[in-house]
Amino acid sequence: MPVHTIAQTGFGQGTNDLYDRARPSYQPFALSYIRDVVQGASPINIVEVGAGTGIFTRALLGHPEWASQIKEIKAIEPSAGMREVFLQTVKDERVTIDDGTFESTAVQDNWADLVVIAQAFHWCPDYDRAFAEFARILKPMGAVVLIWNLEDRDRAHWVAQLRNRIERHENGTPQFRLNLWRQVFDTESYQQFFQPPAEKVWPYALPTTVDIAVDRALSKSYIAVLSEEEKAEVQNDVRAIAEKGEERVWINKADGLFEYPYQVFVVVARKK
């Protein structure tokens, strides 16, 4: 199964404008950290697998430490709907986007200085085949970087309540928090071709409103596949939770703007 069935539908045609609008971008300090990972390389060839609507791509292209250092980005995305939004939002002649998967990128051997996967690796169906593919397309000492933006339920009770409410609908999807993706480190391909991973976590907070919190919940793949009645119920519950969060840290109460606690989680796997 190259793409999980819920991902196919939940991130399919017609769902991606909301995804692009609701999902957060990537923090400049995390992008600086990734730049250090490939410090010796310039200009840099990048393969971005699971590129989605281009949120990470745009952040990279707009970062001062990356903007002039990128030679080419080959973006890979299996969802036609996401590729459509990507083409509308990423305007840079150094960037291409093609259909493909973790296990099949169609990138030439030893081409990439960096393989990056933003907010997507937990969807990988075959970790061993994926890292065999990454080893094939990476240059010697190139690196794979996995990065996630994660809602931080430990820093705010209302976030924990919100997550608990929407997670009722996960329906067996391989979400990040289940840590299934960590099985990659035990695979034959990983152990043969890659050094032990390095992990880094930073806390941060995003300015948000109740409407943004609702949209972010509705952008989850397993919520997008629900019936309209079920989605309306989730929407109402999330709105009530966000509105009643008494411990919210206000940025501008008059404008309804408060902090949404997040983490950025980065894993670096360097090729041997």
Secondary structure, 3 states (H helix, E strand, C coil): CCCCHHHHHHCCCCCHHHHHHHCCCCCHHHHHHHHHHCCCCCCEEEEEECCCCCHHHHHHHCCCCCCCCEEEEEEECCCHHHHHHHHHHCCCCCEEEECCCCCCCCCCCCCEEEEEEECCHHHCCCHHHHHHHHHHHEEEEEEEEEEEEEECCCCCHHHHHHHHHHHHHCCCCCCHHHCHHHHHHHCHHHHHHECCCEEEEEEEEEEECHHHHHHHHHCCHHHHCCCHHHHHHHHHHHHHHHHHCCCCCEEEHHHCEEEEEEEEEEEEEEEC
